[in-house]
Amino acid sequence: MDGHDEPWLAWTEYPSLEGIKSYYRRRRAKAWQPKQLISPGELSAFLVDENAFPWALSGMTVVRPQ
């Protein structure tokens, strides 16, 4: 949940060993937004800051999806 009480969801998909990708989505008032790519790797952590900007840890890299 972010500061506006909107839920966020982050996950990693494992379709094959070479195709691991991590995504996130945000739930707005009436519908989920489309899934957005975070990283071409596995997620270790995901959080939303006080300004409702997502941050993620993928491997040893901190990424900020746009």
PDBQT receptor file of N, H, CA, C and O in Angstrom, charges set to zero:
ATOM      1  N   MET A   1       0.847  -1.177   0.000  1.00  0.00    +0.000 N 
ATOM      2  CA  MET A   1       0.000   0.000   0.000  1.00  0.00    +0.000 C 
ATOM      3  C   MET A   1       0.891   1.238   0.000  1.00  0.00    +0.000 C 
ATOM      4  O   MET A   1       1.901   1.293   0.701  1.00  0.00    +0.000 OA
ATOM      5  N   ASP A   2       0.508   2.205  -0.780  1.00  0.00    +0.000 N 
ATOM      6  H   ASP A   2      -0.312   2.160  -1.350  1.00  0.00    +0.000 HD
ATOM      7  CA  ASP A   2       1.260   3.449  -0.763  1.00  0.00    +0.000 C 
ATOM      8  C   ASP A   2       0.554   4.472   0.125  1.00  0.00    +0.000 C 
ATOM      9  O   ASP A   2      -0.427   4.142   0.791  1.00  0.00    +0.000 OA
ATOM     10  N   GLY A   3       1.042   5.697   0.140  1.00  0.00    +0.000 N 
ATOM     11  H   GLY A   3       1.839   5.966  -0.401  1.00  0.00    +0.000 HD
ATOM     12  CA  GLY A   3       0.480   6.741   0.982  1.00  0.00    +0.000 C 
ATOM     13  C   GLY A   3      -0.930   7.148   0.606  1.00  0.00    +0.000 C 
ATOM     14  O   GLY A   3      -1.600   7.849   1.364  1.00  0.00    +0.000 OA
ATOM     15  N   HIS A   4      -1.390   6.710  -0.575  1.00  0.00    +0.000 N 
ATOM     16  H   HIS A   4      -0.845   6.141  -1.191  1.00  0.00    +0.000 HD
ATOM     17  CA  HIS A   4      -2.744   7.012  -1.042  1.00  0.00    +0.000 C 
ATOM     18  C   HIS A   4      -3.663   5.796  -0.885  1.00  0.00    +0.000 C 
ATOM     19  O   HIS A   4      -4.755   5.750  -1.451  1.00  0.00    +0.000 OA
ATOM     20  N   ASP A   5      -3.203   4.822  -0.114  1.00  0.00    +0.000 N 
ATOM     21  H   ASP A   5      -2.316   4.859   0.346  1.00  0.00    +0.000 HD
ATOM     22  CA  ASP A   5      -3.923   3.560   0.122  1.00  0.00    +0.000 C 
ATOM     23  C   ASP A   5      -4.211   2.786  -1.158  1.00  0.00    +0.000 C 
ATOM     24  O   ASP A   5      -5.225   2.094  -1.257  1.00  0.00    +0.000 OA
ATOM     25  N   GLU A   6      -3.320   2.902  -2.135  1.00  0.00    +0.000 N 
ATOM     26  H   GLU A   6      -2.497   3.464  -2.055  1.00  0.00    +0.000 HD
ATOM     27  CA  GLU A   6      -3.442   2.114  -3.355  1.00  0.00    +0.000 C 
ATOM     28  C   GLU A   6      -2.461   0.947  -3.277  1.00  0.00    +0.000 C 
ATOM     29  O   GLU A   6      -1.282   1.151  -2.988  1.00  0.00    +0.000 OA
ATOM     30  N   PRO A   7      -2.933  -0.271  -3.532  1.00  0.00    +0.000 N 
ATOM     31  CA  PRO A   7      -2.045  -1.432  -3.442  1.00  0.00    +0.000 C 
ATOM     32  C   PRO A   7      -1.118  -1.560  -4.651  1.00  0.00    +0.000 C 
ATOM     33  O   PRO A   7      -1.468  -1.177  -5.767  1.00  0.00    +0.000 OA
ATOM     34  N   TRP A   8       0.048  -2.096  -4.407  1.00  0.00    +0.000 N 
ATOM     35  H   TRP A   8       0.332  -2.407  -3.500  1.00  0.00    +0.000 HD
ATOM     36  CA  TRP A   8       1.037  -2.410  -5.432  1.00  0.00    +0.000 C 
ATOM     37  C   TRP A   8       1.340  -3.895  -5.332  1.00  0.00    +0.000 C 
ATOM     38  O   TRP A   8       1.246  -4.491  -4.259  1.00  0.00    +0.000 OA
ATOM     39  N   LEU A   9       1.702  -4.478  -6.452  1.00  0.00    +0.000 N 
ATOM     40  H   LEU A   9       1.778  -3.994  -7.323  1.00  0.00    +0.000 HD
ATOM     41  CA  LEU A   9       2.041  -5.889  -6.505  1.00  0.00    +0.000 C 
ATOM     42  C   LEU A   9       3.311  -6.033  -7.327  1.00  0.00    +0.000 C 
ATOM     43  O   LEU A   9       3.416  -5.446  -8.403  1.00  0.00    +0.000 OA
ATOM     44  N   ALA A  10       4.278  -6.803  -6.842  1.00  0.00    +0.000 N 
ATOM     45  H   ALA A  10       4.193  -7.281  -5.968  1.00  0.00    +0.000 HD
ATOM     46  CA  ALA A  10       5.515  -7.074  -7.574  1.00  0.00    +0.000 C 
ATOM     47  C   ALA A  10       5.744  -8.572  -7.587  1.00  0.00    +0.000 C 
ATOM     48  O   ALA A  10       5.440  -9.255  -6.609  1.00  0.00    +0.000 OA
ATOM     49  N   TRP A  11       6.279  -9.094  -8.691  1.00  0.00    +0.000 N 
ATOM     50  H   TRP A  11       6.526  -8.539  -9.485  1.00  0.00    +0.000 HD
ATOM     51  CA  TRP A  11       6.510 -10.535  -8.802  1.00  0.00    +0.000 C 
ATOM     52  C   TRP A  11       7.594 -10.821  -9.832  1.00  0.00    +0.000 C 
ATOM     53  O   TRP A  11       7.936  -9.970 -10.654  1.00  0.00    +0.000 OA
ATOM     54  N   THR A  12       8.124 -12.037  -9.770  1.00  0.00    +0.000 N 
ATOM     55  H   THR A  12       7.846 -12.728  -9.103  1.00  0.00    +0.000 HD
ATOM     56  CA  THR A  12       9.112 -12.522 -10.729  1.00  0.00    +0.000 C 
ATOM     57  C   THR A  12       8.497 -13.683 -11.488  1.00  0.00    +0.000 C 
ATOM     58  O   THR A  12       7.900 -14.579 -10.890  1.00  0.00    +0.000 OA
ATOM     59  N   GLU A  13       8.645 -13.668 -12.812  1.00  0.00    +0.000 N 
ATOM     60  H   GLU A  13       9.130 -12.941 -13.297  1.00  0.00    +0.000 HD
ATOM     61  CA  GLU A  13       8.169 -14.768 -13.655  1.00  0.00    +0.000 C 
ATOM     62  C   GLU A  13       9.367 -15.600 -14.088  1.00  0.00    +0.000 C 
ATOM     63  O   GLU A  13      10.415 -15.062 -14.444  1.00  0.00    +0.000 OA
ATOM     64  N   TYR A  14       9.199 -16.925 -14.053  1.00  0.00    +0.000 N 
ATOM     65  H   TYR A  14       8.347 -17.362 -13.763  1.00  0.00    +0.000 HD
ATOM     66  CA  TYR A  14      10.256 -17.861 -14.395  1.00  0.00    +0.000 C 
ATOM     67  C   TYR A  14       9.834 -18.743 -15.574  1.00  0.00    +0.000 C 
ATOM     68  O   TYR A  14       9.707 -19.956 -15.400  1.00  0.00    +0.000 OA
ATOM     69  N   PRO A  15       9.613 -18.182 -16.758  1.00  0.00    +0.000 N 
ATOM     70  CA  PRO A  15       9.173 -19.019 -17.875  1.00  0.00    +0.000 C 
ATOM     71  C   PRO A  15      10.259 -19.988 -18.328  1.00  0.00    +0.000 C 
ATOM     72  O   PRO A  15       9.945 -21.089 -18.779  1.00  0.00    +0.000 OA
ATOM     73  N   SER A  16      11.526 -19.606 -18.220  1.00  0.00    +0.000 N 
ATOM     74  H   SER A  16      11.781 -18.711 -17.853  1.00  0.00    +0.000 HD
ATOM     75  CA  SER A  16      12.672 -20.469 -18.503  1.00  0.00    +0.000 C 
ATOM     76  C   SER A  16      13.858 -19.891 -17.740  1.00  0.00    +0.000 C 
ATOM     77  O   SER A  16      13.794 -18.761 -17.254  1.00  0.00    +0.000 OA
ATOM     78  N   LEU A  17      14.923 -20.649 -17.635  1.00  0.00    +0.000 N 
ATOM     79  H   LEU A  17      14.974 -21.566 -18.029  1.00  0.00    +0.000 HD
ATOM     80  CA  LEU A  17      16.074 -20.168 -16.872  1.00  0.00    +0.000 C 
ATOM     81  C   LEU A  17      16.679 -18.905 -17.476  1.00  0.00    +0.000 C 
ATOM     82  O   LEU A  17      17.214 -18.075 -16.741  1.00  0.00    +0.000 OA
ATOM     83  N   GLU A  18      16.610 -18.741 -18.779  1.00  0.00    +0.000 N 
ATOM     84  H   GLU A  18      16.175 -19.416 -19.376  1.00  0.00    +0.000 HD
ATOM     85  CA  GLU A  18      17.187 -17.568 -19.421  1.00  0.00    +0.000 C 
ATOM     86  C   GLU A  18      16.214 -16.413 -19.544  1.00  0.00    +0.000 C 
ATOM     87  O   GLU A  18      16.608 -15.318 -19.946  1.00  0.00    +0.000 OA
ATOM     88  N   GLY A  19      14.944 -16.632 -19.205  1.00  0.00    +0.000 N 
ATOM     89  H   GLY A  19      14.624 -17.521 -18.878  1.00  0.00    +0.000 HD
ATOM     90  CA  GLY A  19      13.941 -15.600 -19.412  1.00  0.00    +0.000 C 
ATOM     91  C   GLY A  19      13.346 -15.022 -18.153  1.00  0.00    +0.000 C 
ATOM     92  O   GLY A  19      12.223 -14.520 -18.191  1.00  0.00    +0.000 OA
ATOM     93  N   ILE A  20      14.055 -15.070 -17.029  1.00  0.00    +0.000 N 
ATOM     94  H   ILE A  20      14.967 -15.478 -16.998  1.00  0.00    +0.000 HD
ATOM     95  CA  ILE A  20      13.526 -14.540 -15.768  1.00  0.00    +0.000 C 
ATOM     96  C   ILE A  20      13.333 -13.034 -15.892  1.00  0.00    +0.000 C 
ATOM     97  O   ILE A  20      14.239 -12.317 -16.316  1.00  0.00    +0.000 OA
ATOM     98  N   LYS A  21      12.137 -12.557 -15.516  1.00  0.00    +0.000 N 
ATOM     99  H   LYS A  21      11.401 -13.140 -15.172  1.00  0.00    +0.000 HD
ATOM    100  CA  LYS A  21      11.831 -11.131 -15.542  1.00  0.00    +0.000 C 
ATOM    101  C   LYS A  21      10.945 -10.783 -14.360  1.00  0.00    +0.000 C 
ATOM    102  O   LYS A  21      10.120 -11.589 -13.931  1.00  0.00    +0.000 OA
ATOM    103  N   SER A  22      11.122  -9.574 -13.834  1.00  0.00    +0.000 N 
ATOM    104  H   SER A  22      11.792  -8.919 -14.182  1.00  0.00    +0.000 HD
ATOM    105  CA  SER A  22      10.324  -9.111 -12.698  1.00  0.00    +0.000 C 
ATOM    106  C   SER A  22       9.467  -7.921 -13.107  1.00  0.00    +0.000 C 
ATOM    107  O   SER A  22       9.898  -7.058 -13.871  1.00  0.00    +0.000 OA
ATOM    108  N   TYR A  23       8.251  -7.894 -12.585  1.00  0.00    +0.000 N 
ATOM    109  H   TYR A  23       7.901  -8.595 -11.964  1.00  0.00    +0.000 HD
ATOM    110  CA  TYR A  23       7.274  -6.884 -12.962  1.00  0.00    +0.000 C 
ATOM    111  C   TYR A  23       6.609  -6.288 -11.720  1.00  0.00    +0.000 C 
ATOM    112  O   TYR A  23       6.730  -6.816 -10.615  1.00  0.00    +0.000 OA
ATOM    113  N   TYR A  24       5.906  -5.177 -11.934  1.00  0.00    +0.000 N 
ATOM    114  H   TYR A  24       5.808  -4.749 -12.832  1.00  0.00    +0.000 HD
ATOM    115  CA  TYR A  24       5.050  -4.629 -10.885  1.00  0.00    +0.000 C 
ATOM    116  C   TYR A  24       3.794  -4.061 -11.514  1.00  0.00    +0.000 C 
ATOM    117  O   TYR A  24       3.769  -3.752 -12.705  1.00  0.00    +0.000 OA
ATOM    118  N   ARG A  25       2.756  -3.926 -10.711  1.00  0.00    +0.000 N 
ATOM    119  H   ARG A  25       2.776  -4.178  -9.743  1.00  0.00    +0.000 HD
ATOM    120  CA  ARG A  25       1.489  -3.302 -11.106  1.00  0.00    +0.000 C 
ATOM    121  C   ARG A  25       0.977  -2.481  -9.934  1.00  0.00    +0.000 C 
ATOM    122  O   ARG A  25       1.283  -2.756  -8.774  1.00  0.00    +0.000 OA
ATOM    123  N   ARG A  26       0.203  -1.483 -10.261  1.00  0.00    +0.000 N 
ATOM    124  H   ARG A  26      -0.046  -1.259 -11.203  1.00  0.00    +0.000 HD
ATOM    125  CA  ARG A  26      -0.424  -0.634  -9.245  1.00  0.00    +0.000 C 
ATOM    126  C   ARG A  26      -1.929  -0.682  -9.453  1.00  0.00    +0.000 C 
ATOM    127  O   ARG A  26      -2.420  -0.643 -10.581  1.00  0.00    +0.000 OA
ATOM    128  N   ARG A  27      -2.635  -0.766  -8.363  1.00  0.00    +0.000 N 
ATOM    129  H   ARG A  27      -2.235  -0.797  -7.447  1.00  0.00    +0.000 HD
ATOM    130  CA  ARG A  27      -4.105  -0.769  -8.431  1.00  0.00    +0.000 C 
ATOM    131  C   ARG A  27      -4.594   0.656  -8.236  1.00  0.00    +0.000 C 
ATOM    132  O   ARG A  27      -4.346   1.268  -7.197  1.00  0.00    +0.000 OA
ATOM    133  N   ARG A  28      -5.278   1.173  -9.218  1.00  0.00    +0.000 N 
ATOM    134  H   ARG A  28      -5.479   0.675 -10.062  1.00  0.00    +0.000 HD
ATOM    135  CA  ARG A  28      -5.898   2.491  -9.123  1.00  0.00    +0.000 C 
ATOM    136  C   ARG A  28      -7.330   2.310  -8.634  1.00  0.00    +0.000 C 
ATOM    137  O   ARG A  28      -7.724   1.195  -8.291  1.00  0.00    +0.000 OA
ATOM    138  N   ALA A  29      -8.099   3.364  -8.596  1.00  0.00    +0.000 N 
ATOM    139  H   ALA A  29      -7.779   4.270  -8.874  1.00  0.00    +0.000 HD
ATOM    140  CA  ALA A  29      -9.450   3.330  -8.025  1.00  0.00    +0.000 C 
ATOM    141  C   ALA A  29     -10.330   2.241  -8.642  1.00  0.00    +0.000 C 
ATOM    142  O   ALA A  29     -11.087   1.589  -7.923  1.00  0.00    +0.000 OA
ATOM    143  N   LYS A  30     -10.246   2.032  -9.944  1.00  0.00    +0.000 N 
ATOM    144  H   LYS A  30      -9.631   2.562 -10.528  1.00  0.00    +0.000 HD
ATOM    145  CA  LYS A  30     -11.178   1.090 -10.574  1.00  0.00    +0.000 C 
ATOM    146  C   LYS A  30     -10.527  -0.084 -11.282  1.00  0.00    +0.000 C 
ATOM    147  O   LYS A  30     -11.219  -1.037 -11.641  1.00  0.00    +0.000 OA
ATOM    148  N   ALA A  31      -9.220  -0.046 -11.492  1.00  0.00    +0.000 N 
ATOM    149  H   ALA A  31      -8.658   0.728 -11.200  1.00  0.00    +0.000 HD
ATOM    150  CA  ALA A  31      -8.590  -1.136 -12.241  1.00  0.00    +0.000 C 
ATOM    151  C   ALA A  31      -7.088  -1.185 -11.991  1.00  0.00    +0.000 C 
ATOM    152  O   ALA A  31      -6.483  -0.207 -11.552  1.00  0.00    +0.000 OA
ATOM    153  N   TRP A  32      -6.499  -2.345 -12.279  1.00  0.00    +0.000 N 
ATOM    154  H   TRP A  32      -6.991  -3.140 -12.635  1.00  0.00    +0.000 HD
ATOM    155  CA  TRP A  32      -5.056  -2.487 -12.209  1.00  0.00    +0.000 C 
ATOM    156  C   TRP A  32      -4.427  -1.833 -13.431  1.00  0.00    +0.000 C 
ATOM    157  O   TRP A  32      -4.957  -1.935 -14.538  1.00  0.00    +0.000 OA
ATOM    158  N   GLN A  33      -3.304  -1.166 -13.233  1.00  0.00    +0.000 N 
ATOM    159  H   GLN A  33      -2.873  -1.083 -12.334  1.00  0.00    +0.000 HD
ATOM    160  CA  GLN A  33      -2.545  -0.639 -14.357  1.00  0.00    +0.000 C 
ATOM    161  C   GLN A  33      -1.851  -1.809 -15.052  1.00  0.00    +0.000 C 
ATOM    162  O   GLN A  33      -1.718  -2.882 -14.465  1.00  0.00    +0.000 OA
ATOM    163  N   PRO A  34      -1.406  -1.614 -16.301  1.00  0.00    +0.000 N 
ATOM    164  CA  PRO A  34      -0.678  -2.697 -16.986  1.00  0.00    +0.000 C 
ATOM    165  C   PRO A  34       0.603  -3.059 -16.226  1.00  0.00    +0.000 C 
ATOM    166  O   PRO A  34       1.174  -2.226 -15.522  1.00  0.00    +0.000 OA
ATOM    167  N   LYS A  35       1.045  -4.308 -16.379  1.00  0.00    +0.000 N 
ATOM    168  H   LYS A  35       0.582  -4.984 -16.951  1.00  0.00    +0.000 HD
ATOM    169  CA  LYS A  35       2.281  -4.692 -15.705  1.00  0.00    +0.000 C 
ATOM    170  C   LYS A  35       3.462  -3.960 -16.347  1.00  0.00    +0.000 C 
ATOM    171  O   LYS A  35       3.500  -3.749 -17.560  1.00  0.00    +0.000 OA
ATOM    172  N   GLN A  36       4.422  -3.580 -15.503  1.00  0.00    +0.000 N 
ATOM    173  H   GLN A  36       4.391  -3.751 -14.518  1.00  0.00    +0.000 HD
ATOM    174  CA  GLN A  36       5.607  -2.836 -15.926  1.00  0.00    +0.000 C 
ATOM    175  C   GLN A  36       6.847  -3.650 -15.580  1.00  0.00    +0.000 C 
ATOM    176  O   GLN A  36       6.936  -4.215 -14.490  1.00  0.00    +0.000 OA
ATOM    177  N   LEU A  37       7.793  -3.711 -16.493  1.00  0.00    +0.000 N 
ATOM    178  H   LEU A  37       7.721  -3.251 -17.379  1.00  0.00    +0.000 HD
ATOM    179  CA  LEU A  37       9.043  -4.424 -16.255  1.00  0.00    +0.000 C 
ATOM    180  C   LEU A  37       9.896  -3.668 -15.236  1.00  0.00    +0.000 C 
ATOM    181  O   LEU A  37      10.100  -2.460 -15.360  1.00  0.00    +0.000 OA
ATOM    182  N   ILE A  38      10.387  -4.383 -14.241  1.00  0.00    +0.000 N 
ATOM    183  H   ILE A  38      10.222  -5.364 -14.141  1.00  0.00    +0.000 HD
ATOM    184  CA  ILE A  38      11.321  -3.800 -13.274  1.00  0.00    +0.000 C 
ATOM    185  C   ILE A  38      12.742  -4.156 -13.687  1.00  0.00    +0.000 C 
ATOM    186  O   ILE A  38      13.615  -3.292 -13.775  1.00  0.00    +0.000 OA
ATOM    187  N   SER A  39      12.958  -5.446 -13.938  1.00  0.00    +0.000 N 
ATOM    188  H   SER A  39      12.249  -6.148 -13.867  1.00  0.00    +0.000 HD
ATOM    189  CA  SER A  39      14.314  -5.923 -14.141  1.00  0.00    +0.000 C 
ATOM    190  C   SER A  39      14.296  -7.258 -14.878  1.00  0.00    +0.000 C 
ATOM    191  O   SER A  39      13.351  -8.035 -14.741  1.00  0.00    +0.000 OA
ATOM    192  N   PRO A  40      15.339  -7.522 -15.659  1.00  0.00    +0.000 N 
ATOM    193  CA  PRO A  40      15.456  -8.844 -16.274  1.00  0.00    +0.000 C 
ATOM    194  C   PRO A  40      16.130  -9.825 -15.314  1.00  0.00    +0.000 C 
ATOM    195  O   PRO A  40      17.041 -10.556 -15.703  1.00  0.00    +0.000 OA
ATOM    196  N   GLY A  41      15.688  -9.838 -14.088  1.00  0.00    +0.000 N 
ATOM    197  H   GLY A  41      14.948  -9.244 -13.771  1.00  0.00    +0.000 HD
ATOM    198  CA  GLY A  41      16.253 -10.714 -13.069  1.00  0.00    +0.000 C 
ATOM    199  C   GLY A  41      15.267 -10.916 -11.938  1.00  0.00    +0.000 C 
ATOM    200  O   GLY A  41      14.139 -10.425 -11.982  1.00  0.00    +0.000 OA
ATOM    201  N   GLU A  42      15.704 -11.643 -10.927  1.00  0.00    +0.000 N 
ATOM    202  H   GLU A  42      16.620 -12.042 -10.891  1.00  0.00    +0.000 HD
ATOM    203  CA  GLU A  42      14.851 -11.974  -9.786  1.00  0.00    +0.000 C 
ATOM    204  C   GLU A  42      14.815 -10.835  -8.771  1.00  0.00    +0.000 C 
ATOM    205  O   GLU A  42      15.837 -10.207  -8.498  1.00  0.00    +0.000 OA
ATOM    206  N   LEU A  43      13.635 -10.573  -8.216  1.00  0.00    +0.000 N 
ATOM    207  H   LEU A  43      12.805 -11.083  -8.439  1.00  0.00    +0.000 HD
ATOM    208  CA  LEU A  43      13.479  -9.544  -7.191  1.00  0.00    +0.000 C 
ATOM    209  C   LEU A  43      13.905 -10.068  -5.833  1.00  0.00    +0.000 C 
ATOM    210  O   LEU A  43      13.612 -11.206  -5.467  1.00  0.00    +0.000 OA
ATOM    211  N   SER A  44      14.603  -9.219  -5.093  1.00  0.00    +0.000 N 
ATOM    212  H   SER A  44      14.842  -8.294  -5.391  1.00  0.00    +0.000 HD
ATOM    213  CA  SER A  44      14.935  -9.531  -3.707  1.00  0.00    +0.000 C 
ATOM    214  C   SER A  44      14.063  -8.725  -2.760  1.00  0.00    +0.000 C 
ATOM    215  O   SER A  44      13.757  -9.170  -1.654  1.00  0.00    +0.000 OA
ATOM    216  N   ALA A  45      13.659  -7.516  -3.206  1.00  0.00    +0.000 N 
ATOM    217  H   ALA A  45      13.908  -7.154  -4.105  1.00  0.00    +0.000 HD
ATOM    218  CA  ALA A  45      12.826  -6.642  -2.379  1.00  0.00    +0.000 C 
ATOM    219  C   ALA A  45      12.099  -5.650  -3.278  1.00  0.00    +0.000 C 
ATOM    220  O   ALA A  45      12.540  -5.355  -4.389  1.00  0.00    +0.000 OA
ATOM    221  N   PHE A  46      10.970  -5.139  -2.773  1.00  0.00    +0.000 N 
ATOM    222  H   PHE A  46      10.611  -5.379  -1.871  1.00  0.00    +0.000 HD
ATOM    223  CA  PHE A  46      10.192  -4.137  -3.499  1.00  0.00    +0.000 C 
ATOM    224  C   PHE A  46       9.519  -3.246  -2.465  1.00  0.00    +0.000 C 
ATOM    225  O   PHE A  46       8.939  -3.735  -1.496  1.00  0.00    +0.000 OA
ATOM    226  N   LEU A  47       9.600  -1.933  -2.675  1.00  0.00    +0.000 N 
ATOM    227  H   LEU A  47      10.071  -1.536  -3.462  1.00  0.00    +0.000 HD
ATOM    228  CA  LEU A  47       8.907  -1.016  -1.774  1.00  0.00    +0.000 C 
ATOM    229  C   LEU A  47       8.466   0.221  -2.535  1.00  0.00    +0.000 C 
ATOM    230  O   LEU A  47       8.954   0.513  -3.627  1.00  0.00    +0.000 OA
ATOM    231  N   VAL A  48       7.537   0.937  -1.932  1.00  0.00    +0.000 N 
ATOM    232  H   VAL A  48       7.141   0.700  -1.045  1.00  0.00    +0.000 HD
ATOM    233  CA  VAL A  48       7.018   2.183  -2.497  1.00  0.00    +0.000 C 
ATOM    234  C   VAL A  48       7.323   3.279  -1.485  1.00  0.00    +0.000 C 
ATOM    235  O   VAL A  48       6.983   3.143  -0.310  1.00  0.00    +0.000 OA
ATOM    236  N   ASP A  49       7.965   4.374  -1.926  1.00  0.00    +0.000 N 
ATOM    237  H   ASP A  49       8.242   4.484  -2.880  1.00  0.00    +0.000 HD
ATOM    238  CA  ASP A  49       8.322   5.435  -0.982  1.00  0.00    +0.000 C 
ATOM    239  C   ASP A  49       7.141   6.365  -0.705  1.00  0.00    +0.000 C 
ATOM    240  O   ASP A  49       6.048   6.160  -1.232  1.00  0.00    +0.000 OA
ATOM    241  N   GLU A  50       7.363   7.382   0.120  1.00  0.00    +0.000 N 
ATOM    242  H   GLU A  50       8.252   7.548   0.548  1.00  0.00    +0.000 HD
ATOM    243  CA  GLU A  50       6.277   8.277   0.545  1.00  0.00    +0.000 C 
ATOM    244  C   GLU A  50       5.679   9.095  -0.596  1.00  0.00    +0.000 C 
ATOM    245  O   GLU A  50       4.585   9.644  -0.459  1.00  0.00    +0.000 OA
ATOM    246  N   ASN A  51       6.394   9.180  -1.728  1.00  0.00    +0.000 N 
ATOM    247  H   ASN A  51       7.282   8.734  -1.839  1.00  0.00    +0.000 HD
ATOM    248  CA  ASN A  51       5.882   9.894  -2.901  1.00  0.00    +0.000 C 
ATOM    249  C   ASN A  51       5.255   8.956  -3.929  1.00  0.00    +0.000 C 
ATOM    250  O   ASN A  51       4.985   9.362  -5.059  1.00  0.00    +0.000 OA
ATOM    251  N   ALA A  52       5.024   7.703  -3.538  1.00  0.00    +0.000 N 
ATOM    252  H   ALA A  52       5.243   7.373  -2.620  1.00  0.00    +0.000 HD
ATOM    253  CA  ALA A  52       4.428   6.670  -4.389  1.00  0.00    +0.000 C 
ATOM    254  C   ALA A  52       5.308   6.321  -5.584  1.00  0.00    +0.000 C 
ATOM    255  O   ALA A  52       4.803   6.056  -6.675  1.00  0.00    +0.000 OA
ATOM    256  N   PHE A  53       6.640   6.321  -5.377  1.00  0.00    +0.000 N 
ATOM    257  H   PHE A  53       7.051   6.536  -4.491  1.00  0.00    +0.000 HD
ATOM    258  CA  PHE A  53       7.580   5.868  -6.401  1.00  0.00    +0.000 C 
ATOM    259  C   PHE A  53       8.091   4.493  -6.003  1.00  0.00    +0.000 C 
ATOM    260  O   PHE A  53       8.510   4.296  -4.863  1.00  0.00    +0.000 OA
ATOM    261  N   PRO A  54       8.061   3.529  -6.937  1.00  0.00    +0.000 N 
ATOM    262  CA  PRO A  54       8.524   2.182  -6.624  1.00  0.00    +0.000 C 
ATOM    263  C   PRO A  54      10.052   2.067  -6.649  1.00  0.00    +0.000 C 
ATOM    264  O   PRO A  54      10.721   2.737  -7.436  1.00  0.00    +0.000 OA
ATOM    265  N   TRP A  55      10.588   1.216  -5.786  1.00  0.00    +0.000 N 
ATOM    266  H   TRP A  55      10.044   0.672  -5.147  1.00  0.00    +0.000 HD
ATOM    267  CA  TRP A  55      12.002   0.876  -5.720  1.00  0.00    +0.000 C 
ATOM    268  C   TRP A  55      12.086  -0.634  -5.596  1.00  0.00    +0.000 C 
ATOM    269  O   TRP A  55      11.222  -1.263  -4.985  1.00  0.00    +0.000 OA
ATOM    270  N   ALA A  56      13.127  -1.215  -6.174  1.00  0.00    +0.000 N 
ATOM    271  H   ALA A  56      13.829  -0.704  -6.670  1.00  0.00    +0.000 HD
ATOM    272  CA  ALA A  56      13.283  -2.660  -6.091  1.00  0.00    +0.000 C 
ATOM    273  C   ALA A  56      14.754  -3.019  -5.949  1.00  0.00    +0.000 C 
ATOM    274  O   ALA A  56      15.636  -2.259  -6.346  1.00  0.00    +0.000 OA
ATOM    275  N   LEU A  57      14.999  -4.180  -5.381  1.00  0.00    +0.000 N 
ATOM    276  H   LEU A  57      14.282  -4.798  -5.058  1.00  0.00    +0.000 HD
ATOM    277  CA  LEU A  57      16.330  -4.749  -5.295  1.00  0.00    +0.000 C 
ATOM    278  C   LEU A  57      16.321  -6.001  -6.147  1.00  0.00    +0.000 C 
ATOM    279  O   LEU A  57      15.565  -6.939  -5.894  1.00  0.00    +0.000 OA
ATOM    280  N   SER A  58      17.177  -6.003  -7.164  1.00  0.00    +0.000 N 
ATOM    281  H   SER A  58      17.791  -5.242  -7.370  1.00  0.00    +0.000 HD
ATOM    282  CA  SER A  58      17.296  -7.142  -8.064  1.00  0.00    +0.000 C 
ATOM    283  C   SER A  58      18.749  -7.581  -8.047  1.00  0.00    +0.000 C 
ATOM    284  O   SER A  58      19.627  -6.884  -8.557  1.00  0.00    +0.000 OA
ATOM    285  N   GLY A  59      18.994  -8.738  -7.457  1.00  0.00    +0.000 N 
ATOM    286  H   GLY A  59      18.281  -9.304  -7.042  1.00  0.00    +0.000 HD
ATOM    287  CA  GLY A  59      20.375  -9.156  -7.251  1.00  0.00    +0.000 C 
ATOM    288  C   GLY A  59      21.044  -8.185  -6.281  1.00  0.00    +0.000 C 
ATOM    289  O   GLY A  59      20.566  -8.008  -5.160  1.00  0.00    +0.000 OA
ATOM    290  N   MET A  60      22.124  -7.566  -6.690  1.00  0.00    +0.000 N 
ATOM    291  H   MET A  60      22.513  -7.711  -7.601  1.00  0.00    +0.000 HD
ATOM    292  CA  MET A  60      22.829  -6.587  -5.869  1.00  0.00    +0.000 C 
ATOM    293  C   MET A  60      22.588  -5.172  -6.380  1.00  0.00    +0.000 C 
ATOM    294  O   MET A  60      23.319  -4.255  -6.005  1.00  0.00    +0.000 OA
ATOM    295  N   THR A  61      21.586  -4.976  -7.223  1.00  0.00    +0.000 N 
ATOM    296  H   THR A  61      20.993  -5.721  -7.528  1.00  0.00    +0.000 HD
ATOM    297  CA  THR A  61      21.317  -3.683  -7.842  1.00  0.00    +0.000 C 
ATOM    298  C   THR A  61      20.000  -3.104  -7.354  1.00  0.00    +0.000 C 
ATOM    299  O   THR A  61      18.975  -3.786  -7.359  1.00  0.00    +0.000 OA
ATOM    300  N   VAL A  62      20.029  -1.853  -6.936  1.00  0.00    +0.000 N 
ATOM    301  H   VAL A  62      20.862  -1.299  -6.932  1.00  0.00    +0.000 HD
ATOM    302  CA  VAL A  62      18.804  -1.120  -6.598  1.00  0.00    +0.000 C 
ATOM    303  C   VAL A  62      18.308  -0.482  -7.875  1.00  0.00    +0.000 C 
ATOM    304  O   VAL A  62      19.045   0.246  -8.538  1.00  0.00    +0.000 OA
ATOM    305  N   VAL A  63      17.057  -0.752  -8.223  1.00  0.00    +0.000 N 
ATOM    306  H   VAL A  63      16.458  -1.343  -7.684  1.00  0.00    +0.000 HD
ATOM    307  CA  VAL A  63      16.467  -0.187  -9.442  1.00  0.00    +0.000 C 
ATOM    308  C   VAL A  63      15.239   0.611  -9.086  1.00  0.00    +0.000 C 
ATOM    309  O   VAL A  63      14.535   0.313  -8.121  1.00  0.00    +0.000 OA
ATOM    310  N   ARG A  64      14.997   1.618  -9.873  1.00  0.00    +0.000 N 
ATOM    311  H   ARG A  64      15.569   1.860 -10.657  1.00  0.00    +0.000 HD
ATOM    312  CA  ARG A  64      13.809   2.443  -9.692  1.00  0.00    +0.000 C 
ATOM    313  C   ARG A  64      13.050   2.450 -11.014  1.00  0.00    +0.000 C 
ATOM    314  O   ARG A  64      13.394   3.209 -11.920  1.00  0.00    +0.000 OA
ATOM    315  N   PRO A  65      12.033   1.626 -11.132  1.00  0.00    +0.000 N 
ATOM    316  CA  PRO A  65      11.269   1.565 -12.383  1.00  0.00    +0.000 C 
ATOM    317  C   PRO A  65      10.600   2.895 -12.675  1.00  0.00    +0.000 C 
ATOM    318  O   PRO A  65      10.197   3.608 -11.757  1.00  0.00    +0.000 OA
ATOM    319  N   GLN A  66      10.483   3.226 -13.936  1.00  0.00    +0.000 N 
ATOM    320  H   GLN A  66      10.811   2.646 -14.682  1.00  0.00    +0.000 HD
ATOM    321  CA  GLN A  66       9.869   4.492 -14.346  1.00  0.00    +0.000 C 
ATOM    322  C   GLN A  66       8.465   4.265 -14.845  1.00  0.00    +0.000 C 
ATOM    323  O   GLN A  66       7.787   5.216 -15.235  1.00  0.00    +0.000 OA
TER     324      GLN A  66
